[in-house]
Amino acid sequence: MNKEAYLHALRENCDAMMAAAGRGLEPQVPGCPDWSVGGLMGHMLLVYANWNAHLRHWHDGEGLEKEDLEAYPGFLAWQEAGFPRESTPEPLLAWVEDVYRQLYEVLAAADPADEVWTWFPADQSAGFVQRRMALETAVHRWDAQEAHGAPDPVAPDLARDGIDEMLDIHLPMHREWIQPPESAGERYHFHRTEGEGEWLVVFGSDGVQVTREHAKGDVAIRGTASDLFLWLWGRIPAERLEVIGDAALVGRWFELVPAD
């Protein structure tokens, strides 16, 4: 996917997320059970504001400062209290819209090759942020919609790209940040069922190898790109997928790839 595709996905999913949140901020978010929809939107305000700060500072790695949030009176106290449902700020959605608009303008103006600090050492570019924001917004759009009923699937091309991002970026970083249990050579084969896309993930003694091939694993996990992507992010149960082989390894995945 290119910059234009990521920006389109970001805009489309943010619009849908805001529409879902506009239906009510009170419901609990099943995928993030500590948050109401309001808390989810508070999280997104922080995410957008933080990346906007990094994009503005470009090379120095400085992130979000308290002063960046002074335009949103009471937000910091609410955030520090853990986004309590009963004290959700009334203008929250307007604040999120404002921060999103600022971020979108910076991302639209940026060349994907521009140097920007990111938490992934191998990719310090604006393109990383364009991709990350499109995918994070898609996941949390799904969360906001699920809190109000049946959510829409993630668009197939974006979901396939999200699987790539999870396996190439989040998998090694999560294992670096949070010490996982020792692996025993587990082999996972992921297979997209409605289009091209196969991944083999092997947890070896010398690290994790990810290849894109049709190969036998200890377990094969099959589903649409959207369902595979959402399962990898812990949003849907394995029962939504077809599992062939050692079913015990399905739950083992989240031990080998711990949440950050």
N, C-alpha and C positions, 0 to 999 in steps of 0.2 A: 504494500500500500504506500501511497505517496502523501506528501503534505496536504494536498487538496482533499484527498479521501479521509485523512485523519481529522481535518478541520470540519468536514461535512459531518462525520460521525460524532464529533464532539458537540457540534451545534444541535444536531438532531436528537441526541440522547439527553443533552442538557434541557432542551425544550420539553421533552417527554418527562424527565425527572421533575422539573418544576411544575408541570401540569399535574403529575401524581401528588406531589407535596401540597399543591393548592387544594386538593380534596380534603386535606386535614393533616395536621402535624402530630396528632395524639397517638395514632396506632403504633404498636411495637413493630420493629423491623425484624422478621424472623431470621434473616441472614446475619444480623448484628443485634443480638437479643438485648444488649445493654442499652440500646438506643431506641427512642421513639423516632418517628419520621422527622420531627424537629431536630433531634440529636444528630441524625444522619445529615441533615442539611447544615447543621453547625459544623460537622466534620468537613463537608464539601467546601464551606466558606474558608476554613483553614487550609485545605489542600490547594484551592485555587489561589489564595493569597500568598501562600508560601512559594509556590512555583512562580508566581508573578514577581515576587521579590528576587528570586534567584535569576530570573530572566532579565530583570532590570539591572542587577549588579553584574551580570555576565561573568567576569573572570575572577572576582574575589571570593566567591563561595559564600557570601553573606546571605543569610536567609531572612525569615520573617522577624521583624522587631515589633514590640508592643505598639510603637508609634504608628505602624502600618494599619492598626485596627482601631485607632482613635475615632475614625469616622463612624464607628458602630458602637455607640455608648451602651455599656452594660454587657457587651458580648464576652469580653475577657473573663469577667467574674462568673458568667454563666458557664463558659467553657471550663474554667478551673474547678467549678463545682460538679463537673461531669455531665453537663447538658441535662439538668433535671427537667422533666416534662412539665412540671407545674409552673416553672418560671421561664418558659420559652419566650424570647423577646418577640413582641408583636410585629416589628418590621423585618423579621428574619429573612423572609423570602426576597424582599426588596434588597436587602444587603447581599444575599447570595447572587442575585442577578447583577448587582453592581460590580462585585468582585469578578464574576465570570466574564462580564463584558470587558473589563480591563485586561484580564488574562487572554481572552480571545484576540483582542487587538494586538497584543504583543506577539502572540504565536503566529498570527496572520502576517505580521511584518517580518518575522524572523526567517532567515534561510536555515533549512534543516542542518546545514553544516556549521552554523555559527557555534562558537565554543561557549558552553554554559556548564556550570557545576551541576552534577547529578550525583545520586548516591550509588551509581553503578560505575566503577572505575574505568571499565572498558569503553564506555560511551559517554563522553562529556559534550553533548551536542543538543541544540534546540530540537533536532529531530526526535531525540529520545523523549523529550518533554511533550512534543506534539502527539506522539504515539501513546505515551503513558496517560495523558489526560483524556484522550479518546477512549481508552480501554477502562480506566478507572470510572469515568462517567457512565459508561455502558453498564458496568457491574452495579453501580449504585442507583442508576435509573431502574434497573431490574429490581433492586431492593425496595425502592420507593413504591413501585407498582405492586410488588408482591404484598406489601403491607396493606394495600387496599383491594387485593383480589388477585386475579390471574395476570401475571406479568407477560409481556411480549418477549419472544426469544431475541437473542442478540443476532444481528445481521450476520449471515454466513461468512462473508469475507473478513469482517472484523473479528468474529469469533475464532476463525482459523488463525488469524494473526495473533490473537490473544493467547492461543495455545502455544504458538511459537515463543511469545514473550515469556510466558510462564516457565517453559522448559529451558529456554536459553538464558534468562536473566533472573527471574525470581527463585527458581530452584537452587542454583548455586549460591545466591546471596542469602537466602533463608538458611541454608545449611552452614554458611559462614557465620551468620549473626547468632544463631541459636544452635548449640552443639547437638546434632542429631545422634541417635543410636548408631552403633556400627552396622553396616550393611552386610549382607551375606550373598552378594551377587544377584540380587533380585532383578528380574527382567520384565519390564512392562511394555506391552504393545498397545498403543492407542490407534484407533482406526475410525476415521470420520466416515459416516455411512451415506451422506447425501452429496458427496463430491470428493475431489481428490484431497488426500491428507492422511498420512500414516507416520507415526513416530515410534521409535524404539528407544527406551530409556533403560540403561543398564547401570546398576549401582555396584561398582567394582571396588576392590581394596585400594585402588589408586585414584578414586574419584568417580564422578558420574559422567557417562558418555551418552549423548543424545544424537541419534541419527534419524534421517527421514527415509524409511525403507519398509518394505514388506518383509518382516522377519518374525520368527517365532519367539514369543516371550513366555515366561512362567504363567502370566495371565494376559489375556487380551480384553481390552475395554473398548466397546464400540458404541457409537452414538452420533447424533448430529454434532456439527461443530459447536453450536450453541450449548448443547447439553454437556459436551466434554469440557468446554471452557468454564461453564458454571460449576460443574462438579470439581474441577481443579481448584476453583476458588471457594469450595465448601458451601455452595449455595443450593445444590440439589442432592438428593440421596442417590446412592449407586443403583437403587432399584429402577431408576429412570434409564439406566444404561444396560446394554447387553454385556455380560461378563462370562468369559470362557476361560477355563483353567482354574488355577488356584485362587478361589474367591477370598481366602483369608488375606491375600495380598492387597485387596482393595482398601481395607482399613489401615493396613501397614503403610500405605503411601503417605498418609498424613503424619506418621511417625518419622519417616525418612525425609519428608519435606515439611518441617514444622512451620507453623504460622509465625509471622514476624510480630 
